Amino acid sequence: MDYMKQERERGITITSAAITFGWKDHRINLIDTPGHVDFTIEVERSIRVLDGAVTILDAVAGVEAQTETVWQQAARQGIPRIAFVNKMDRAGAGFGRTVREMRSRLGCRPVVVQIPLMEAGKNSTGNGNEVGFNGVVDVLSMEVLRWDSDSKGANISKQALDTSYPDQELYQEAVKARVALVEQLAALDEHIIELFLTLEDHMAIETKDLQAAIRRLTLSSTIVPVLCGASFRNIGVQPLMDSVVNYLPSPEERPAAVGRMADGKLVEIGHGGIKERLCALAFKVVHDTRRGPMVFVRVYAGQLNERAQLWNSTTHTKERANKLLQMYAMDVEEIPHITKGNIGVILGLKDTRTGDTLLDAHDPRKGLALTGIKVPSPVFFASVEPMSTSDEKPVEEAIKALIREDPSLGVRVDEETGQTLLGGMGELHLEVAKERLISDFKVKAEMGRMRISFKETMRGAGVVSQVPSWEYDREVLGKRGRAKVGISVERLERMEDVEDTKAVEMSEKEKSGKKNNKEIEHHAGPEEYDGNEIIISLTEQSPSTDEAGAQAASERAAMDGTVIPSGATDLPIPMLRTAVKNGICSALSRGPLLGFAQTHLRVRLTDLHLYGGDSTPAAISSCVSAAVTEAIRLGGNTSASDSNSVLLEPIMDVRVEVAEKDVGTVIGDISGTRRGRVLSLDGQTTEDTESDETEFQVYAPPDPTYTAPGASSSGSGIPGMADRKSIQAQVPLSSMLGYDAALRALTGGTGKFSMEVIGYGEMDFDRQRELIKEMRGG
């Protein structure tokens, strides 16, 4: 399914690809996602619209570092999963080891429903004396499944596995697997324990009862069924597809999608029957040179018809679905409609982006919005320079199209140099973006040296800086603009403070149920913006004409945390709120030190005074922006200074897999040279049992092709397959540049690592001074 030129050149998946096909009277929408950490947005937005997932594991490498990252993304969305251990035909494949690693590193309950058929004789390598992978044993039906190589895996032969089977060792292992499976299910499912107590025989429970129990437990994310195969030879593919149908949920079996109305009320989407109005989520945009923007959508309710008029409730714009397409990777088929639960592509949408909600244009619920897709902030940036003046406009348009496709890219213009800076998640991410600008969009541009995207904030956690009164009074193009605001800025210690505050306040608001709709709309609680918290609480209540009434209103507003705009204005509260928010966002987009975006700040509007027609939205935004900038520069002190702000550098969660003999060297490099902090060392060997399995006993068959230190000599020892350790650490991103080559040198080419941004940490004073001097050219 990898169709992009950049994917085929590198042999990796860069962008998610969708394909729809049928299997045994079921319709399956399959999305293939990348595994590289630089393209994590592709995984995030695909998981957001999926009902279930198949996790592909490498039988030789086992559970890799990036596997854990993707697994956690699926867990956050509550996606039921099954696992497929692939590449079982390769030397060094370890099915049992991989199952144990799923328990120890992913924290799930792996349930083995197949065991590999490893037989001596001529295998895929052509060697006649080695043990090779020739099929699977279905533990539920107790059958041996073999694939015909002449038909490229299309034909399967089945043979009953019982006491008459020639290989009794295989039969005994299959019995052991069946007993373990029944006991695992009995510990978690009441129906199976009742059957077992009635029949008193692990082998007597019927296959359909076991399948039903596995389905129930998989849908609740209690267990993860584990299958195996070799997809390159098409071994194990058909049983895998059967398992997708048997164990993963249909759209009707998933919890209802939740939308939020304009008044803050939460509503369920998709369980209203066939008459429910259209509600769809745009989760991906692809730029096509012939067709224009192709918007991928998942329909959660109703039916999306061709030529339908749509309402984008995120951007508050009307759109028209000119054509609807069904995708088959890079091939397409025109379709008349997209029904509930399905995925398709819309042509003709001009303003829709990733995460937008699409409704029927005549739907009265104009403010209904589904939960969007969280986009990570870029951590690298590089300048993009057009080759000539005539190339500036094409480069600008190409970058806009690229960012619409990939929202994890970011762009800003350096006010001092005038350079256009393109931000991304990593070196490979920006490299692919550069190649696409040149090859796909045909623009003439050069990309400068890649730099780390730092952030800025006020110095000192918990510091509060207040500007109680800041007046803006300026004439622009003959028109006077005037406003006065009060602003409070507080430094947050960590980003989780924002999430915790939002969760608590929204929970209290939903529980109280005492506020009317208008009040909820304008006192909608904290909003998150690039790691900051924005609180704009405005009320439509006008000050009373008498002094006592005005005082009482002010006291109630102070207790409620709301602001009553004083003065005169004809602007409605929503417009005032938008103007204030725009001003705050403008100020937070550029810091006082090096112009990087600011983060870890809580900005609150404390006062707003208006002057009739002079208080235009632009004047209010400019006043708020200046007040926030001044509060940040003061940093809780009496005078503005660069010392009141601090640079933050991206901190990476790094997971390194190395052989046991290299652990000391790698840890020393991380904690010393790279200024990192080691959090854990996975000391479990592949032969260890889990210490926390009092309630769930993991079954894992022996691995004839994998020999760990101390294992039986009967297996074929694979050179270089020493027991591996996993090191988890937190390291500044600046210290990880070039780590790939350094790790290869430290481990003789056997080490692997993955990393992802987990937050930002304060830079020490000496390093900050050196960086400022370097970037300012002083």
N, C-alpha and C positions, 0 to 999 in steps of 0.2 A: 504493500500500500504506500510505500515511500515513492513519491512521484516527482518531488522537487529536484532540480539539478544539484543543489547543495547537499541534499540527503544522499543521493546516489554517489556523489564524489567521496563523501566521508563515511558512508556505510552506517549512518545512524538516522534515527527519526528526529526531525526538527519541528515539524508542525503536525498537529493531529489531523487524521484523515478519517472520513466517515464512509461507510458502505452499508447498504441495506440488502438483506437477502432472506429467503425463507428456509426453514428447517422443520420438517415434520409438522406441517400445518401451523407453524408459528412464524411470526415476522420478527426478525432480529435487526436492530440498529446497532452496528458495531462501530466504535471509535477507537482507532489505534493511536496511542499517545506516546510522546517521547519519554526517554528515561534519563536524559541529561538534565542536571540541575539548572543550567542556564535557561531552559525552556519550561520551567515549572508552571508558568501561567497556562501552558497548553494542557497540562494535567489538571490544574485547578478548575479551569472553565469547562473541561470535559466531564470531570467528576460531578460538577454542579448539576448537570442535566441527565446523568445516567441513573439507572435503577439498580444495576448490579455490576460487578467487575470480576474479570479473570486476571489474576496476578501470575505473570509468567516468570518462573524462576529458572536460573541456569543450574543444571545438575552438577556441573563441575565447580562453579564459583559459589554456589549456595546462596544464602541471603546476603546480598551486597548492601553497601552503605546507602546507595540511592534507593534501594528497595524499601528501606525503613522510612525514608522521607515520603515516598509515594503512598506507602501503607498508611501513614499517619494522616495524609491528606484525605484518603478515602474514609478513614475512621471518623474524621471531623464531620463529614457529611452523612455518616451513618449508613454507608453503602455496604450491603451484603457482598461477600467475596467467596470465590473458590480459587484454588491454586492449581497450577499446572507446572510440574517439574519437567522442563524441556531438556533437550540434548542428552537424553539418556544413552544414546549410541556413541557418545564420545568417551575416550579414555579418561579415567579419573572421575567418572560420574558417580555421585553419591546421593541416592534417593533418601536413604535413612538419615544420613547426616543433615540433609536439607530440611527434612521434617523436624528434626530436633532443633535446628536453628530457627525454624519458624516459631517454635514455642519459646526459646530463650531470648531471641532478639526482636521478634515481632509481638510477643506477648499474647498470641492467639491460641486457640485450641485446635490444632490440626487433627483432622480425622481422615485416616487413610482408607480410601474406597477402592484403590487399585494398588497392586504391587508389581514391580517390573519382572518380566520374564527374562532371566539371564541364563543363557544356555551355552555350553561349550560347543565349539564347532566353527564353521566358516561364518564370519560376521561381515559387517559393512566394510571393514578394513581389508578383507581378503585373507586374513590370517586364520588358519584352521584350528589352532590350538588355544586361542584366547576365548575368554568368556565374553559373549556379545549379547546385546539387547535385541530380542526378537519379537517382543509383544508385551502384553500385560495380562495380569490375572484380575478378573473382576471379583472382588471380595464379596459383593452382595449376592451375585448369582452363582458364584463358585464355578466360573468358566475361564478357560484359557483362550485368549484372543490373539490370533496371528494375522499379520497383514501380508497380502500378496505383493511382492516386489514388482512383478511383471505388470500389474495394473496400477503401479505407483500409489499403492495404498487404498485404492478404491474398493477392493474386495477383501472381506474379512472372513476368516474361518474360525468357528467356535467349537470348543471341545469341553465336555463336562469334566470338572476336576473333582474326582472322588477317590475312593479307596482303590479303584482299579487303574488309576492313572499310572503310567510307567515311572514317572519321577515322584517317588513318595516323599522325598525331602521337600520338594516344592509344595506337595499337598499339605504336609504338616505345617509349613510356614503359612500357607493360605488359611488353614484352620486357626492358627494362632492369630492371624490378622482379623479373621471373622469374629473370634471370641473377644478380642480387644475392641473391635468396632461395636459389638452389642453391649459390652460393659460400659463403654464411653457414652453411648446413647442412653442406656438405662439410668446412668447417673444424672442425666439432664432432661430426660423426657419421661413423663408419667406413663404414657401409653406403652412404651417399650418395656418398662419395668413390670407392668401388669402382664404383658404377654410372656415375659421371661418367667415370672413366678407361676404362670399357668402351665407353660410348656416345659420349663426346667431344662431347656436344651438350646444352646446358642445357635446351633445349626438349623433348628426347626422353625425359627422366625422367618416369615416369608419376605421375599425381596421387596414387595410393594409396601409392606409395613416399615421396613428399614428406610426406604426412599422417602416415605411420607414424614418420618421422624427427622431425617436429614434435612428435608425441605423446611420444616418448621423451625429447626434450630439454626439453619443458615439464614433464613429471613429475619430472624431476631439477632443476627450477628453473634450468636453464641458459639458456633463452631465454624471451621473452614474446611470443607471437603478438599482432599488432596488427590490429584490424579497425576499420571506421568505419561511420557511419550517422547517422540523424536519428530518434530513437525517437519523437518527437512525431508524426511522419508515418509511423511504423512502417517506415521504410526501414532495412534492415540487421538487423532483429531475427531473422529466420529463420536467416540464416547465422551469427549470433552463437550461437543456440541449438545449431546443428549443431556449432559449435566447442566449446561446453561439453561435448557428448557425445564429440566426436572427440579433444579434447586434454586435458581435465581428468580427474583420476583417479576411479575408483569407490572405495568404502570398502576393497575387497580389495587395491587397489593402493597404499594408503597404508601407511607403517610402522605396526607394531602399537603400540597404546596401551600405555604403561608404568604399572604400578601398584606401590605399595610395600606390602609386608606389615607387620604389626605388629612383626616382628623386624628390619625394615630391609631385607629382601631384595627386590630388584626382580624383577618378573615381567611377562611380555608378556601383553596382554589382546587377545582377538579372533581369534587364529590357532589356536584349539584345536578347530575343527570345530563341527559342529551340536550336539554334546553339551556344549559349554562352558556353564557356568553364567552367569546374568544378571549383567551389569555395565554400569551406566549412569551418566552424569554429568548432574546438574542444572545448567544453565547460565543459567537465567533464571526469575524468578518474577513473575507479574502478578496483581494483586489485582482480582478481578471482584466487583461488588456482588451478583450473583445466584449465581455459581458458587463464590465463595470464592477461595482461592489457586490459581492455575493454574501448575503447575511444568513448564517446558519441559525435556525431557531428550533426550540423544543416547545411543542404545543401542550400546555397543561390543562386547558379546558376549551370546549367548543371545537370548531373546525375552521381552519384557515383556507379560504378559497382564492383562486386566481382572480386577479383584478380587484381584489377587495380593498376598500379604503380602511386604513389603520390609524390608530392614535398612539403615538409614542408618549407614554405617561411619564417617562424620565426626562425627556427634553421638551415636552408639551408642544409637539409638532404633529402635523398630519402627514401620513405617508401613503403610498399606494403600492400594492404587491403586483407588479406588472406580470411576472412569471413566477411559477413555483417549480423547483427542480428536486429530483431525487439523486443523491450523489453516490457514485461508485468509484471512490478515490478521485481520480482526475476526470473520469467519464461522468456524463450527466444524462438524465431522462426527464423530460417535461411531464408534470403531473397536474391534474386539475385541482387538487386540494391536499392538505396535510391534516390528518385526523388527530384527535387527542392521544397523547402518549408517544407520538412519532416525531421524528427529526427530519427536517428538510431545509431547503435553501430558498430564499426570496431574492428576486432581482428587482431593481428599481427603487430601493430605499436609499434616500440621500443623506439623512442625518443620524440614522440608527448606528449605535456602537455596541461593543461588548457590554453585557449587563443590563441593557435597556429592556423595559417591559412594553409589549405591544398588545393593544386592545382593539376591539371593534370601534370604528370611528363614531358610531352612534351609541356607544356604551356610556351611560351617565356617570360611571365610576371613573372620572377622568384622572383622579389622583392615585388610583390603585397601582401599586408597584410591588413586584416580587423582590425577594432578597437578591441583591446584586452579586457580583463576583469580585472578591477582594484582589486587588492588583498590587503586587509588591513594588516598592520604590527602587529605581535604578541605583546600582552601587558603583558603576563605572561610567565614565563619559569620555568622549573624544570629539574634537572639533570637526565639522564638515565644511569644507571650503569649495565653493563652485569654481570651476576652471576659468570662467570669464563672467562678465556682468550679464551677458545674455543667458547664462546658465542658472542665474539666481532663482528665477521664478520656477523653472522646471524642478530644481532641487528642492525648493520649498514645498511644492505640490507633492513630490515623491515622498518626502519625509512625512507629510500629513497622512498620505495613504498608507505608509508603512506603520505609523503609530495607530491608525484606525484598525489595521490588521492585528497588531501586537501591542496592546496597551501597556505591557511591561517595559516598552521603550519609552523614553521621555525626551523632550526637547526644550531648550531654553536658550535665550540669547544673552551673552555676556555684555552687560551694559558698558563696561570699560573698553573692551576690545571690539565689540560688535560681532564676535564670532558666534556661529550657530553651534551649540553643543548638544550632541546626541548621547543619551544615557541608556544603559542596558544592564543586564543582570550578570554579565561575565565577559571574558575575552572572546569566547566562541560566539556569544550572542551578538556582540558588536561586529565581529568579523563577518558573520552571515548577513547582518544588516547592510554592511558596506557592499558585499558582493551582490545583494539583491538590488540595491540602488543602481549599481552599474549595469548588471546583466538583465534584470527584470524591468526596471523602470527607465533604462537607457539614458541616464543622466551623466553628465561629466562633472565629477567632483572627486576631491581627495579627502581622506580622513586622517586627522592628525594623531599624535601619540595618545595612547589610552591613559587616562588618569582615574584615580579613585574619586567617587562622588561622596565627599564628606557632608556633614550637616552641622548646623550651629544651634546653640541654645544659650539661655542665661546661665551664669555660673552659680552653682550652689543649689542642691535639691531643696525644695520647700520654700525658696525665696519668693516673695511676693512683691511685685513692683506696681505701683498705682499712679495713674495720671487722672486725678479726680475731675479736672476740667481742662479740656483742650479745644480752643476755638479756631475755626478755619474761616477766613474771610478774604476772598480773592476774586478778582475780576478776570475772566477768561473770555476773549473775543467779544468784549463789550457786555458780557452778561455776568452779573455778580453771583457768586456762590458762597453760601454761609451756613455754618452748622457748628454745634458745640457738643462734645461727647465726654463721657468719663469711661476710662478703661482700666481693668485690672488684669495683670499677667502674672501667672504663677508657674514656677518651674516644677515639672513632674519628675519624679525620680526614675520612672521606667514607664514604658508604653502600656504595661498591663494596668497601670493606674487608670488610664483612659477607659479601657474595656470594663474594669470593675465598676467604675463610677456610672458608666452608661447602663450596665446591667442592673445595678441597684436602683437607679432612678427610674428606669423604664418599668421595672418590676413593681415599684411602689405606685407608679402612675396607673398601671393596668389593674392593680388590685383595688385602688381606691374607688375608681369608677364615679367619682364625684364631680369631675370637671366636665363642663359642657364641650361640645365639639370645637367651637371657636377657640376656646382657651387652650385645648390640647394642640390645636394646629399652630398657634403662635408661641406656645410654651412647650415646644416639642422636645425639650431636653438637650443634652450635649450632642454635638455632632463631631465626628472624627474627620480630621483633614491632615493627611500626611503625617500621622503620628502626633498631632495636636488635638486638643479638645476646645471646641468653640461653643460658648454658651451665650445665646441671644434670647432673652426672655422679655418679650414685649406684650403689653395688654392694650386692648382697645378702650379700656376705661378712661374716660377723660377726667381731669382734675375738677374737683367741685368748685363752685364759684365762691362759697364762703370759706373762711380760713379754717374752721374746725373740720369741715368736710374734706378739705384738701389735706390737712394733717392726718386725718384718719386713713384716707386713701394711700398716702405715702407710707404710713406705718404698715398697712396691709401688704403693700407691694414689697416693702423691705423684708417682711416675714416670709412672703411667698417667693422671694428672689426674682421678682419681675421688675421691669422698668416701665414707668408711665412717661411717654414722650411729653415734654412740656413745650410751650410755645404754640404756634399755629402752623398747620399744614393740611393740605388736601390729599396727601399721599396715604394710601391704605397701609395697614400694618404689614401685610405680606411684602409689599414693595420696599417698605422701610427695612424690614428684616433682610431682604436680599441685598440692599445697598450696604448695610452694615457688614454682612458676611463677605461681600466682595472686597470691602476695605480691609477686613482682617486677613483674608487669604492673600491679598496683594502684599501686605506687610510681612506675612510669614514666608512668602516665596523667596525672600532675599534677606540674608543676614548682614550684620554690620562688619564682620571680619573679612570674609573673602567672597561674600555674595552667594553662599550656599543656602539652600532652603533650611528653614528652622524647624525644630521638632521638640517634643517633650515639653510643650507649653500648654497651659490652660488659659485661654483668653476669654474674659467675661465683660460684657457691656454693662456698665454701672449707671450711666446717665445718658440722656439724649435730649437736647434742646434744639428746637427747629424755629426757623424764621420765615414762615410763610412760603411765598413763591421763590425766595432765594435759596431755600433748602431743597435743591434738586437731588436726585439719587447720586449723580456724579459728585456733587459737593459733599454729601454725607459720606460716600466711600472714601474720598480724599481725606476728609477730616479724621475718619476712623483709622485709615492707614497711617497717617502721620502720628496719631496718638499712640497706636500700638508700637510703632517704630521707636518713639521716644521712651515708652515704658520699658522696652527691651534694652535700649541703650543705657537707661538709668540702672537697670538691674537691681532695684531695691535700694540703691544708694542715692546720694543727693546730687551727684554729678555724673554725666555720661562719660564713659571711657571704654576702650577696647578690652580692658581687663574685666569688665562686667559680663563679657560673653566668653564662650569656650567652644572649641571645635569638637565635634563628635566623629569618631571613625566607625565604619561598619565592623561589627563583631560577627564572626562566622562560627557556626556549629560544625566542627570538622570531625569526620569519622574516617579513621585510617585502618586498613586491614593489612597486616604484615605477618610474616612467619615469626614463630616464637623467639627465634634467635636474634631477630632484629628489633624486638620490643624496646630494649634499653636504649639503643642508639636513636630510635625515632622519638621516644619520649624526651630524651635529652635535647634533641633538636627543637622539639615543640616548646618545651618549657624554658629553654635557654635562648637560642638564637631568634626564635620567632615570637617571643613575649607572650606565649600561650599559657593556658591553665588547663591541665589534664583533669577531666572530671571522672572518668571511669576507665577501667581496663577489664574487658570481658575475659575472665580467666577460665571460662568453661571450655574444656576440651571436647572434642567430638564424641568421646566415649562416656562423658559424664551424664548422669541423670539429673533431672531438674529437682531442685530442693523444694519448690513450691507446688508440687504435684500431688498433694494429699487428696484433692478432690478430683483431679483429672490426670490420669496416667497416659503418657504419650506412648503410642506404639510406633516403632520405626523398624523396618526389616533390615537385615544385614546388607552391606554393600560389597558385593564380590569384586568390584573393579576399583574400590577405594581402600587404601590401607593407611590408617593413622598410626602415629607412633604408639607402640605397645599393643597394636592389634594383632590378630592371628596372622600367621605367615601364609595361610592358605590362599589369601587374596593376592592379586597381582599388584605389587607395590608400584606406584607411579612416581617417578623421580620428580622432586620439587613439590609434591603434595604434602608438605609438612603441615602440622597442626597450626592453624592461623588464629591470631588474636585480633580483637577489635578495640581500638583506642578511640575514646571520645574526648574532645577538647574544645575549648573556646579560644579562638585566635583572632587577632586583628587582621582584617583583610589585607592591609598593606604588607603584612609579613608573609602572606600566602602567595604573593606574586612569584611565579616561577617554581612553585612547590612541586609540580609534576616531575620536572627534571631532577630536582633535588631528592625526591623520594625514590626515584629509580636508582640514583647513585647510592643512596643509603642502604637499599634493600636488594641490590643486584637485579633490578627490574621486576621484582615480584610484588612490590607494594602497590596498593590501590587506595584511593581516597575520594571522598565526596564532601562537599560543603554547601551550606545554605546560610543566608543571612538570618540572624535571630534578633538583631537589634543594633543599637549604637551605644558605644562607650566613650567616656571622656578621654581626651588625649592629654598626656602629661604636658606640663608647661614648657619644658625644653623642646620637645618634639613639635609642639604647636608653634613656638617662636621660629623654629627652623623652617617649618612648612610655610608660614606666612611670609617669611623673608624670601623663600624660593619662589612663591607664586606671585608676590608683588614685584619681584625683581630687584629687591633692595639689598 
